[in-house]
Amino acid sequence: MATSYFAERATPASQDLLSPASPAPGAASRGSNALSARITSVLSASYADLEIRDALETLDARGVQNTADTRRQLRLDVQKEVIQCNGEVVKDFGQVAEQLKRIGTAISSLNKCCDEMRGHIAAANRETGPVLEEATSLMQQKKQAETKQQILNAFNSHFLISEDEITILTSTAEPVNEEFFQTLTRVKKIHHDCQVLLGTEDQRLGLEVLERSSRQINAAYQKLYRWIQREFKTLDLENLQINASVRRSLRVLAERPTLFQNCLDSFAEARENILSDSFHAALTGHTSESQNLVTKPIEFQAHDPLRYVGDMLAWAHSTTVSEREALEVLFISDGDEIKRSIQAGLESEPWLREEGEREVFDGRKALNQLVSRDLTGVARLLRQRTEQVIQSHDDATLAYKIANLIGFYNSTFVKLLGAGSEVLEVFDALESSAMRQFRANMRDHVAAVQGDLAVAPANLSPPDFLEEALQMLRTLAKSYDTSIAPVDSNDDGFHTVLAEILDPFMSGCENLGKGLAAPDKNIFALNCLMAVKTALTPYSFAKDRLSELEDTIGEHTAQLVEYQHQYLTYTSGLGTLLEALSDISNTAESLKTIPELDAFKPDALVGASQQLDEFLPSALIDAAENLKRLQNRTIVQNITGEAAERFCEEFEFVESKVVAADDLLYREEEDEQDETTTALRNLFPRTSGEIRVLLS
């Protein structure tokens, strides 16, 4: 529409410019300039401006046609419309003004009512003010009273216990049951929470509650202490239900270390009496209540002294194991509960803590000490009976067997009770007493045997007293091997036995051998030594003594080998030749002098060869005949064989010298063409190979 508007607008202007009735040229130029300026102004306007665009849209909406009448009337129409709109607005505002007047009248009426109401309210406030203040004060007092009541109820429920609970806690007529422990736990908590009360400004209440709870706790512990003591007197260690209640009571009582220790002392004393009566009943068959037992008493059943002592020790061991197991359930099954309770008690009672004490309570150590104290009476009675058995018998073997048996049980009790147990002192004393009795009996036996020593047996066999000693030694070694050796690897204990039971008799044999000539002296010594070696060989704990015996046997064997070697050398005639060759060296000049020696002259050498030939067929038999009283045939063969070997080596030496001398002499004769000299080999024809065959 804007385009058509400008087109229609431009057309009349152009027509006016070309019309004949146009003004004069001056006026025309001014009109043309005005038009040009107008056109320029219109064309220079920005049609993108919002106001122009809105105006054009308004014209377009009104449906205005671009005509000359319309353009002339447009302003008037617009102004007319504006005047009409203003008139309507004025009319509407008049109505609004009338409404505002009515509203002002209503507001004035409301303000008057409000003023009247304010007056009435102020009068009412003046009349009800004191009542409200009094009511507010009463409400505050009520609230404070309710708060105090709640605090009092909370205090009574937390810091006070009822009379029934006090009776349960302190009365000895009431049992020690779950209610007792619950009440005690609650009173302990009250006692602990009193610290909160002591931290307030008014400490009187806290002190009173603290004092009351302390009295109640002390009374409860006294009741628990007396109840445990009564239970200990009739305690059945096999009843697990009873043990559970006693265990809990002990765990609680441990918070009072003094009372706990007193209970342990009372328990140990009661158990000591019970176990002593039981041991006496097991020995004699009668209890302190004069009741006969079903089992046969040890004193009537064990006729052998060793079995009697063994039965007593076995009873003590069995009782110790049972006692330890029962007390372990009683004191150790709860883990470290007792230790923690004692620690808590020492923290609350620091004056009970010893200076430098680090470990408060060791359950295992305390258990071992308690079991040891329980067995004190049994150990005392066991020591009396065992010492009576040891001192009433003169048998050294029996005394040593008893010592070994006690040593075995001693090592067993060390594992059960620990190394610091007082019961072990009894076992050590009994073992020492038995060993003293053993040594005394052995010295008496040796003294009696030494008076009967005369001469060695004709067959050079071990004397009877040595055989008897070896038989006793086997018995003692077997006893030692079955008792101590599997437990203790230390073999020093058997050296004492050897020193007491073997060395004196070996010395006696040595004294008997001093009166014999060679080789009987060595044969007798070897027979005795081999008998001792045979007796000790099965036992590893005698290895040191066996090593000493081997050395001594080797010395005597070497002496017999030397004797046999001398016999073979001089009986065969070879000794004369060896003595003659003792000064001969391996030089040619020295070897040439061999035929000039007396032993190597033809007649003497032929005689030596004949003597050797006569000796060789029966040489080994004759040599073995010298050792026929040596009981170990293996040693006889070894000695004879070694002597024969040395004989063969010496024969080879003589043979080598003879052959060397013949070689030198024959070479000289060949050079001098002289064959008058007889070869030494022809006079002494035996070879070392033949000798070895004949002596093999």
NUKE-921336 format. One line per field, with one value per residue (C-alpha): x, y, z. Coordinates in nm, 2 decimals, always signed. Each point is the difference from the previous one (the first is absolute). Layout:
u = c(X;...)
v = c(Y;...)
w = c(Z;...)
// end
This chain:
u = c(+0.00;+0.29;+0.13;-0.34;-0.02;+0.33;-0.08;-0.34;+0.16;+0.27;-0.22;-0.19;+0.31;+0.15;-0.32;+0.00;+0.36;-0.09;-0.33;-0.03;-0.14;+0.32;+0.14;+0.27;+0.35;+0.11;-0.29;+0.05;+0.36;-0.09;-0.28;+0.24;+0.26;-0.26;-0.13;+0.35;+0.07;-0.31;+0.07;+0.35;-0.13;-0.25;+0.26;+0.26;-0.24;+0.07;-0.30;+0.15;-0.08;-0.26;-0.21;-0.03;-0.08;-0.26;-0.16;-0.01;-0.15;-0.27;-0.09;-0.01;-0.23;-0.24;-0.04;+0.09;+0.03;+0.28;-0.22;+0.02;-0.30;+0.12;+0.34;-0.17;-0.25;+0.25;+0.13;-0.35;-0.14;+0.29;-0.05;-0.37;+0.05;+0.25;-0.25;-0.27;+0.23;+0.09;-0.37;-0.07;+0.30;-0.12;-0.35;+0.15;+0.21;-0.31;-0.16;+0.32;+0.00;-0.36;+0.11;+0.30;-0.23;-0.22;+0.31;+0.13;-0.33;+0.02;+0.36;-0.09;-0.28;+0.25;+0.26;-0.26;-0.10;+0.37;+0.05;-0.29;+0.13;+0.34;-0.15;-0.19;+0.32;+0.21;-0.26;+0.00;+0.38;+0.00;-0.24;+0.16;+0.37;+0.06;-0.19;+0.21;+0.32;-0.10;-0.10;+0.33;+0.19;-0.20;+0.07;+0.37;-0.01;-0.19;+0.26;+0.28;-0.17;-0.06;+0.37;+0.11;-0.23;+0.14;+0.36;-0.10;-0.15;+0.30;+0.23;-0.19;-0.01;+0.37;+0.18;-0.22;-0.10;-0.30;-0.01;-0.06;+0.31;+0.20;-0.11;+0.10;+0.34;+0.10;-0.21;+0.17;-0.34;-0.05;+0.18;+0.27;-0.18;-0.05;-0.20;+0.29;+0.25;-0.24;-0.06;+0.38;+0.06;-0.26;+0.15;+0.35;-0.14;-0.16;+0.34;+0.17;-0.26;+0.03;+0.30;-0.26;-0.16;+0.34;+0.06;-0.29;+0.00;-0.19;+0.22;-0.19;-0.25;+0.28;+0.20;-0.31;-0.08;+0.37;+0.02;-0.33;+0.10;+0.35;-0.16;-0.23;+0.28;+0.22;-0.28;-0.08;+0.37;+0.01;-0.31;+0.15;+0.32;-0.17;-0.22;+0.31;+0.17;-0.30;-0.02;+0.37;-0.04;-0.25;+0.10;-0.05;+0.26;-0.17;-0.33;+0.02;-0.32;+0.14;+0.33;-0.17;-0.15;+0.32;+0.20;-0.22;+0.03;+0.37;+0.02;-0.20;+0.18;+0.33;-0.08;+0.09;+0.35;+0.03;-0.32;+0.08;+0.34;-0.16;-0.25;+0.29;+0.18;-0.32;-0.06;+0.36;-0.02;-0.33;+0.13;+0.32;-0.20;-0.23;+0.29;+0.20;-0.30;-0.05;+0.36;+0.00;-0.32;+0.16;+0.29;-0.18;-0.36;-0.14;-0.12;-0.02;-0.37;+0.09;-0.16;+0.15;+0.08;-0.10;+0.34;+0.28;+0.25;+0.35;+0.17;-0.18;+0.02;+0.37;+0.23;+0.30;+0.16;+0.06;-0.36;-0.11;+0.19;-0.11;-0.37;+0.03;+0.17;-0.26;-0.28;+0.16;+0.04;-0.36;-0.13;+0.22;-0.13;-0.36;+0.05;+0.16;-0.27;-0.27;+0.17;+0.07;-0.37;-0.06;+0.27;+0.12;-0.31;-0.11;+0.32;+0.13;-0.31;+0.16;+0.31;-0.21;-0.20;+0.31;+0.15;-0.32;+0.02;+0.36;-0.09;-0.27;+0.22;+0.35;+0.14;-0.02;+0.24;+0.35;+0.29;+0.15;-0.28;-0.06;-0.20;-0.33;-0.13;+0.13;-0.27;+0.22;+0.26;-0.27;-0.16;+0.34;+0.05;-0.35;+0.03;+0.34;-0.15;-0.28;+0.25;+0.22;-0.16;+0.02;+0.37;+0.08;-0.17;+0.16;+0.35;-0.05;-0.11;+0.26;+0.29;-0.11;+0.01;+0.35;+0.16;-0.15;+0.16;+0.37;-0.04;+0.19;-0.19;-0.33;+0.13;+0.11;-0.33;-0.19;+0.23;-0.07;-0.37;+0.00;+0.20;-0.24;-0.30;+0.20;+0.04;-0.37;-0.10;+0.22;-0.22;-0.31;+0.09;+0.29;+0.36;-0.06;-0.25;+0.06;-0.11;+0.31;+0.22;-0.15;+0.08;+0.36;+0.05;-0.14;+0.22;+0.31;-0.09;-0.04;+0.33;+0.18;-0.14;+0.11;+0.35;+0.02;-0.13;+0.24;+0.30;-0.10;-0.03;+0.34;+0.17;-0.15;+0.12;+0.35;+0.07;-0.06;+0.22;+0.29;+0.12;-0.13;-0.19;+0.21;-0.18;+0.05;-0.38;-0.15;-0.02;-0.33;-0.01;+0.02;-0.27;-0.22;+0.08;-0.08;-0.33;-0.09;+0.13;-0.24;-0.29;+0.09;+0.06;-0.33;-0.17;+0.18;-0.08;-0.38;-0.03;+0.24;+0.15;-0.32;-0.07;+0.34;+0.27;+0.27;+0.19;+0.21;-0.23;+0.12;+0.36;-0.06;-0.13;+0.30;+0.23;-0.17;-0.09;+0.27;+0.32;+0.08;-0.04;+0.20;+0.28;-0.02;+0.04;+0.29;+0.17;-0.05;+0.15;+0.32;+0.10;-0.02;+0.27;-0.04;-0.21;-0.23;-0.02;-0.13;-0.23;-0.16;-0.03;-0.17;-0.24;-0.11;-0.01;-0.20;-0.25;-0.05;-0.03;-0.26;-0.20;+0.01;-0.03;-0.39;-0.02;+0.08;+0.04;+0.32;+0.17;+0.27;+0.10;-0.01;+0.24;+0.24;-0.04;+0.08;+0.32;+0.10;-0.09;+0.21;+0.30;-0.02;-0.07;+0.31;+0.21;-0.14;+0.07;+0.36;+0.02;-0.12;+0.22;+0.30;-0.11;-0.02;+0.32;+0.23;-0.18;+0.05;+0.36;-0.06;+0.10;+0.36;+0.01;-0.18;+0.25;+0.29;-0.15;-0.07;+0.32;-0.02;-0.10;-0.11;+0.34;+0.19;+0.30;-0.23;-0.20;+0.33;+0.08;-0.32;+0.17;+0.27;-0.24;-0.01;-0.37;+0.03;+0.28;-0.10;-0.03;-0.19;-0.22;-0.09;-0.08;-0.23;-0.17;-0.06;-0.13;-0.24;-0.13;-0.06;-0.19;-0.22;-0.25;-0.13;+0.10;-0.36;-0.12;+0.29;-0.04;-0.38;+0.08;+0.17;-0.33;-0.23;-0.12;-0.11;-0.38;-0.07;+0.10;-0.03;+0.27;+0.22;-0.03;+0.06;+0.31;+0.15;-0.08;+0.16;+0.31;+0.02;-0.02;+0.29;+0.19;-0.06;+0.12;+0.32;+0.05;-0.04;+0.27;+0.24;-0.08;+0.06;+0.34;+0.10;-0.11;+0.18;+0.32;-0.02;-0.05;+0.32;+0.20;-0.10;+0.08;+0.35;+0.05;-0.11;+0.25;+0.28;-0.12;+0.00;-0.29;+0.13;-0.24;-0.33;-0.31;-0.17;-0.34;+0.09;+0.07;-0.32;-0.25;-0.33;-0.19;-0.23;-0.29;+0.04;+0.02;-0.32;-0.18;+0.11;-0.09;-0.33)
v = c(+0.00;+0.23;-0.05;+0.08;+0.30;+0.15;-0.08;+0.17;+0.28;+0.05;+0.00;+0.32;+0.18;-0.09;+0.10;+0.33;+0.06;-0.06;+0.18;+0.33;+0.18;-0.03;+0.30;+0.22;-0.12;+0.15;-0.15;-0.32;-0.03;+0.06;-0.25;-0.24;+0.05;-0.05;-0.31;-0.13;+0.07;-0.18;-0.29;-0.01;+0.01;-0.28;-0.21;+0.06;-0.12;-0.35;-0.21;-0.25;+0.24;-0.15;+0.31;+0.04;-0.37;+0.02;+0.31;-0.18;-0.30;+0.22;+0.16;-0.33;-0.14;+0.30;-0.08;+0.36;+0.05;+0.23;+0.27;+0.38;+0.02;-0.26;+0.17;+0.33;-0.15;-0.24;+0.25;+0.12;-0.35;-0.09;+0.30;-0.06;-0.35;+0.12;+0.25;-0.27;-0.23;+0.27;+0.07;-0.36;-0.01;+0.31;-0.15;-0.32;+0.19;+0.18;-0.33;-0.09;+0.32;-0.07;-0.35;+0.14;+0.24;-0.29;-0.19;+0.30;+0.02;-0.37;+0.03;+0.29;-0.21;-0.29;+0.22;+0.13;-0.36;-0.10;+0.29;-0.11;-0.36;+0.12;+0.18;-0.32;-0.21;+0.23;-0.01;-0.38;-0.02;+0.22;-0.23;-0.34;+0.09;-0.11;-0.32;-0.09;+0.08;-0.23;-0.27;+0.02;-0.02;-0.31;-0.17;+0.06;-0.14;-0.30;-0.06;+0.03;-0.24;-0.25;+0.02;-0.05;-0.30;-0.15;+0.06;-0.16;-0.30;-0.04;+0.04;-0.25;-0.25;+0.03;+0.08;-0.19;-0.36;-0.15;-0.17;-0.33;+0.05;+0.10;-0.33;-0.20;+0.17;-0.01;-0.27;-0.33;-0.17;+0.08;-0.21;+0.11;-0.02;+0.21;+0.26;+0.05;+0.06;+0.23;+0.21;+0.01;+0.12;+0.27;+0.12;+0.01;+0.22;+0.23;+0.01;+0.10;+0.25;+0.18;+0.18;+0.21;+0.11;+0.08;+0.23;+0.23;+0.30;-0.19;-0.31;-0.11;-0.21;-0.17;-0.08;-0.15;-0.22;-0.09;-0.11;-0.19;-0.19;-0.07;-0.16;-0.21;-0.11;-0.10;-0.19;-0.18;-0.10;-0.13;-0.20;-0.14;-0.07;-0.20;-0.18;-0.11;-0.13;-0.21;-0.13;-0.08;-0.23;-0.22;+0.08;-0.29;+0.07;-0.24;+0.19;+0.25;+0.18;+0.08;+0.09;+0.25;+0.20;-0.02;+0.11;+0.31;+0.07;-0.02;+0.23;+0.26;-0.05;+0.05;+0.37;-0.02;-0.15;-0.04;-0.20;-0.19;-0.11;-0.10;-0.21;-0.17;-0.07;-0.15;-0.20;-0.13;-0.10;-0.18;-0.18;-0.09;-0.17;-0.17;-0.13;-0.11;-0.20;-0.15;-0.10;-0.15;-0.19;-0.13;-0.13;-0.15;-0.04;+0.22;+0.36;+0.25;-0.08;-0.37;-0.11;-0.28;+0.04;-0.24;-0.01;-0.20;+0.21;+0.06;-0.14;-0.33;-0.03;+0.10;-0.26;+0.10;+0.32;+0.14;-0.06;+0.15;+0.32;+0.00;-0.03;+0.29;+0.21;-0.10;+0.09;+0.34;+0.06;-0.10;+0.22;+0.29;-0.03;-0.01;+0.29;+0.21;-0.07;+0.08;+0.32;+0.10;+0.00;+0.19;+0.27;+0.01;-0.09;+0.37;+0.12;+0.32;+0.10;-0.06;+0.19;+0.29;+0.00;+0.00;+0.28;+0.20;-0.07;+0.11;+0.32;+0.07;-0.10;+0.11;-0.05;-0.38;+0.03;-0.12;+0.22;-0.10;-0.25;-0.02;-0.31;+0.01;-0.35;-0.29;-0.26;-0.29;+0.08;+0.05;-0.33;-0.18;+0.16;-0.09;-0.37;-0.02;+0.13;-0.25;-0.28;+0.11;-0.26;-0.27;+0.08;-0.01;-0.34;-0.13;+0.11;-0.18;-0.33;+0.01;+0.07;-0.29;-0.23;+0.13;-0.03;-0.33;-0.19;-0.07;-0.09;+0.26;-0.10;+0.07;+0.34;+0.10;-0.12;+0.21;+0.30;-0.04;-0.04;+0.32;+0.18;-0.10;+0.13;+0.31;+0.09;-0.08;+0.23;+0.28;+0.00;+0.01;+0.25;+0.20;+0.01;+0.21;-0.23;-0.09;-0.36;-0.04;+0.06;-0.31;-0.20;+0.14;-0.09;-0.35;-0.06;+0.12;-0.22;-0.31;+0.08;+0.03;-0.33;-0.15;+0.12;-0.11;-0.35;-0.03;+0.10;-0.26;-0.26;+0.10;-0.02;-0.35;-0.12;+0.15;-0.22;-0.31;+0.10;-0.26;-0.09;+0.01;-0.31;-0.27;+0.04;+0.38;+0.06;+0.30;-0.07;-0.07;+0.33;+0.18;-0.22;+0.08;+0.37;-0.01;-0.17;+0.28;+0.25;-0.13;+0.02;+0.36;+0.10;-0.14;+0.19;+0.32;-0.05;-0.05;+0.29;+0.29;-0.05;+0.06;+0.32;+0.15;+0.00;+0.07;-0.32;+0.12;-0.17;-0.35;+0.09;+0.00;-0.36;-0.11;+0.16;-0.18;-0.34;-0.06;+0.19;-0.17;-0.35;+0.11;+0.11;-0.34;-0.17;+0.22;-0.09;-0.37;+0.04;+0.15;-0.34;-0.17;-0.02;+0.09;-0.09;-0.12;+0.35;+0.15;-0.29;+0.03;+0.38;-0.04;-0.27;+0.24;+0.30;-0.18;-0.12;+0.36;+0.12;-0.26;+0.11;+0.37;-0.02;+0.00;+0.33;+0.33;+0.19;-0.20;+0.11;+0.20;-0.30;-0.23;+0.24;-0.03;-0.38;-0.01;+0.19;-0.24;-0.30;+0.14;+0.03;-0.36;-0.12;+0.18;-0.17;-0.34;+0.07;+0.09;-0.32;-0.22;+0.18;-0.07;-0.36;-0.04;+0.18;-0.19;-0.34;+0.01;+0.10;+0.32;+0.21;-0.10;+0.12;+0.33;+0.07;-0.06;+0.23;+0.28;+0.18;-0.06;+0.30;+0.01;+0.10;-0.24;-0.02;-0.09;-0.26;-0.17;-0.07;-0.21;-0.34;+0.08;+0.02;-0.30;-0.05;+0.00;-0.24;-0.32;-0.23;+0.25;+0.11;-0.36;-0.07;+0.31;-0.11;-0.35;+0.15;+0.22;-0.30;-0.19;+0.30;+0.11;-0.30;+0.04;+0.37;+0.14;-0.29;+0.04;+0.37;-0.03;-0.25;+0.29;+0.18;-0.29;+0.14;+0.32;-0.04;+0.22;-0.20;+0.30;+0.18;-0.31;-0.01;+0.37;-0.01;-0.31;+0.14;+0.34;-0.18;-0.22;+0.30;+0.17;-0.33;-0.01;+0.36;-0.08;-0.31;+0.22;+0.23;-0.29;-0.14;+0.34;+0.03;-0.36;+0.07;+0.33;-0.16;-0.29;+0.25;+0.19;-0.32;-0.16;+0.31;+0.01;-0.37;+0.03;+0.28;-0.20;-0.33;-0.16;-0.23;-0.14;+0.21;-0.17;+0.23;+0.09;-0.07;-0.36;-0.04;+0.19;-0.10;+0.10;+0.29;+0.25;-0.12;-0.35;+0.14;+0.20;-0.31;-0.22;+0.27;+0.10)
w = c(+0.00;+0.07;-0.35;-0.16;+0.24;-0.12;-0.37;+0.03;+0.19;-0.26;-0.30;+0.06;+0.08;-0.34;-0.17;+0.17;-0.11;-0.36;+0.00;-0.20;+0.30;+0.19;+0.18;-0.11;-0.04;+0.33;+0.19;-0.19;+0.10;+0.37;-0.02;-0.17;+0.27;+0.28;-0.17;-0.05;+0.37;+0.09;-0.21;+0.13;+0.35;-0.07;-0.17;+0.26;+0.28;+0.14;-0.05;+0.24;+0.28;+0.24;+0.02;-0.38;-0.03;+0.27;-0.17;-0.33;+0.15;+0.17;-0.33;-0.17;+0.27;-0.04;-0.37;-0.11;-0.37;-0.13;-0.15;+0.02;+0.22;+0.23;+0.03;+0.07;+0.26;+0.16;+0.26;+0.08;+0.04;+0.22;+0.22;+0.02;+0.11;+0.26;+0.13;+0.02;+0.19;+0.24;+0.06;+0.08;+0.24;+0.18;+0.03;+0.15;+0.24;+0.12;+0.09;+0.18;+0.20;+0.11;+0.12;+0.19;+0.18;+0.12;+0.10;+0.20;+0.18;+0.09;+0.12;+0.22;+0.15;+0.06;+0.16;+0.24;+0.09;+0.04;+0.24;+0.20;+0.01;+0.10;+0.29;+0.11;-0.05;+0.21;+0.27;-0.01;+0.01;+0.30;+0.17;-0.10;+0.02;+0.36;-0.06;-0.30;+0.19;+0.28;-0.24;-0.18;+0.33;+0.09;-0.33;+0.04;+0.35;-0.12;-0.28;+0.25;+0.24;-0.28;-0.10;+0.35;+0.03;-0.31;+0.13;+0.33;-0.16;-0.23;+0.30;+0.21;-0.29;-0.08;+0.33;+0.25;+0.03;+0.16;+0.34;-0.17;-0.21;+0.31;+0.16;-0.30;+0.00;+0.36;+0.18;+0.05;+0.00;-0.36;-0.26;-0.23;-0.33;-0.31;+0.18;+0.24;-0.28;-0.19;+0.32;+0.07;-0.36;+0.05;+0.33;-0.16;-0.28;+0.27;+0.17;-0.32;-0.10;+0.33;-0.16;-0.19;+0.32;+0.16;-0.29;+0.09;+0.23;+0.27;+0.07;+0.31;-0.20;-0.19;+0.31;+0.17;-0.30;-0.04;+0.37;-0.02;-0.32;+0.15;+0.30;-0.21;-0.23;+0.29;+0.16;-0.33;-0.04;+0.36;-0.07;-0.32;+0.18;+0.27;-0.25;-0.21;+0.32;+0.08;-0.36;+0.01;+0.30;-0.19;-0.36;-0.24;-0.27;-0.23;+0.00;-0.29;+0.11;+0.34;-0.15;-0.23;+0.29;+0.20;-0.30;-0.04;+0.37;-0.01;-0.30;+0.19;+0.33;-0.18;+0.00;+0.37;-0.02;+0.37;+0.04;-0.32;+0.14;+0.33;-0.19;-0.18;+0.33;+0.15;-0.31;-0.01;+0.37;-0.05;-0.31;+0.18;+0.27;-0.25;-0.21;+0.31;+0.12;-0.34;-0.02;+0.34;-0.09;-0.32;+0.21;+0.29;-0.12;+0.28;-0.02;+0.28;+0.03;+0.06;-0.32;-0.19;-0.37;-0.27;-0.17;+0.15;+0.20;-0.15;+0.31;-0.03;-0.37;-0.07;+0.17;-0.21;+0.14;-0.35;-0.09;+0.33;-0.07;-0.37;+0.11;+0.23;-0.26;-0.26;+0.24;+0.06;-0.37;-0.08;+0.28;-0.12;-0.36;+0.12;+0.24;-0.26;-0.26;+0.25;+0.12;-0.35;-0.07;+0.32;-0.05;-0.36;-0.21;+0.01;-0.17;+0.14;+0.19;+0.34;-0.11;-0.11;+0.32;+0.22;-0.21;+0.05;+0.38;+0.02;-0.19;+0.25;+0.29;-0.10;+0.36;-0.07;-0.29;+0.07;-0.09;-0.33;-0.08;-0.37;-0.06;+0.20;-0.05;-0.20;-0.02;-0.08;+0.26;+0.26;-0.10;+0.04;+0.34;+0.12;-0.12;+0.18;+0.32;-0.03;-0.03;+0.30;+0.24;-0.26;-0.07;+0.37;+0.05;-0.32;+0.12;+0.33;-0.15;-0.28;+0.24;+0.22;-0.30;-0.11;+0.35;+0.08;-0.29;-0.06;-0.37;-0.21;-0.31;+0.17;+0.12;-0.34;-0.17;+0.26;-0.08;-0.37;+0.05;+0.21;-0.26;-0.27;+0.20;+0.09;-0.37;-0.05;+0.28;-0.14;-0.31;+0.22;+0.27;-0.14;+0.11;+0.31;+0.17;+0.37;-0.07;-0.22;+0.30;+0.16;-0.31;-0.02;+0.37;-0.05;-0.31;+0.19;+0.29;-0.23;-0.17;+0.34;+0.10;-0.33;+0.04;+0.36;-0.08;-0.30;+0.22;+0.25;-0.27;-0.15;+0.34;+0.05;-0.35;+0.03;+0.30;-0.22;-0.29;-0.04;-0.35;-0.35;-0.12;-0.17;-0.33;+0.02;-0.03;+0.18;+0.38;+0.17;+0.18;-0.34;-0.15;+0.30;-0.03;-0.38;+0.07;+0.25;-0.26;-0.26;+0.24;+0.09;-0.36;-0.10;+0.28;-0.11;-0.36;+0.06;+0.24;-0.06;-0.34;-0.21;+0.20;+0.06;-0.26;+0.26;+0.07;+0.29;+0.25;-0.10;+0.05;+0.37;-0.03;-0.20;+0.26;+0.28;-0.15;-0.27;+0.07;+0.33;-0.16;-0.30;+0.24;+0.17;-0.34;-0.08;+0.33;-0.08;-0.34;+0.14;+0.13;-0.34;-0.27;-0.36;-0.19;+0.28;+0.15;-0.32;-0.07;+0.35;-0.05;-0.34;+0.13;+0.28;-0.23;-0.27;+0.27;+0.11;-0.36;-0.07;+0.30;-0.09;-0.38;-0.02;+0.18;-0.17;+0.32;+0.07;-0.32;+0.18;+0.21;-0.30;-0.18;+0.30;-0.01;-0.37;+0.07;+0.27;-0.21;-0.28;+0.23;+0.12;-0.35;-0.13;+0.27;-0.10;-0.37;+0.10;+0.20;-0.29;-0.24;+0.22;+0.03;-0.38;-0.07;+0.24;-0.03;-0.37;+0.02;-0.19;+0.31;-0.04;-0.36;+0.09;+0.28;-0.25;-0.25;+0.24;-0.09;-0.37;-0.22;-0.36;-0.14;-0.22;+0.24;+0.29;-0.19;-0.11;+0.36;+0.06;-0.10;+0.25;+0.29;+0.23;-0.04;-0.38;-0.03;-0.19;+0.30;+0.22;-0.29;-0.09;+0.37;+0.01;-0.32;+0.15;+0.33;-0.21;-0.20;+0.32;+0.16;-0.29;-0.02;+0.36;+0.05;+0.03;+0.22;+0.23;+0.01;+0.07;+0.28;+0.19;+0.01;+0.06;+0.34;-0.17;-0.01;-0.30;-0.31;-0.23;+0.19;+0.00;-0.38;-0.04;+0.23;-0.17;-0.35;+0.08;+0.14;-0.31;-0.22;+0.18;-0.03;-0.37;-0.04;+0.19;-0.22;-0.31;+0.15;+0.05;-0.35;-0.16;+0.16;-0.10;-0.36;-0.01;+0.13;-0.25;-0.29;+0.09;+0.05;-0.32;-0.21;+0.15;-0.07;-0.36;-0.04;+0.16;-0.16;+0.35;+0.09;+0.33;+0.22;+0.10;-0.03;+0.33;-0.17;-0.06;+0.37;+0.11;-0.27;+0.17;-0.17;+0.16;-0.21;+0.14;+0.35;-0.05;-0.13;+0.29;+0.26;-0.15)
// end
